[in-house]
Amino acid sequence: MKKVTTYLVLFILLFHACKINKNETNKQSTEIFLEDMVVKPSNAKPVPQLQVMRPQVADLLHTQLEISFDYPKQWVYGKATLWFKPYTQKPKELALDAKGFQILRVAVLNLKDTHDLDYTYDGKQLKLAYGQKDSLKLFIHYIAKPSELPKEGGRAITDSRGLYFIDPQDMSRSS
């Protein structure tokens, strides 16, 4: 008898839960038509073009730097030794960013043998013929002059130098 009563209660609860509300079925849907709208472009500046990364020719494995500073001139005297390994079989050219540098010497180091390398420099990039099958050990002697670069940049970042001298004339001690 308990089973029958239990099933009857469950049936009534289930039937009552599945019952459709009559108030909702009697509602009718109405269509609303809106007026036509014309969208005009705003005076906002156009979005800048995506700047695609240049192809990677070689992997920089190691960097060794010897640098000294000339604070009054805001210059950096440097000697860099860079180890590269090519990504492709035989890359033709290697381009290194070197904005605002004065290049004094570019050479290839092979154990104790060093020979100068021909290069081109446009004030922003140092380009040299690669032509190596294996790794390349490159030596660059330079003077970096970041304070002599023209100001470039956008609204948020107003300068595009990679190195800044903060208080190079040591003005903070004079007060």
Secondary structure, 3 states (H helix, E strand, C coil): CHHHHHHHHHHHHHHHHCCCCHHHHCCCCCCCCCCCCCCCCCCCCCCCCCCCCCCCCEEEEEEEEEEEEECCCCEEEEEEEEEEEECCCCCCEEEEECCCEEEEEEEEEECCEEEECCEEECCCEEEEECCCCCCEEEEEEEEECHHHCCCCCCCCCCCCCCCCCCCCCCCCCCC
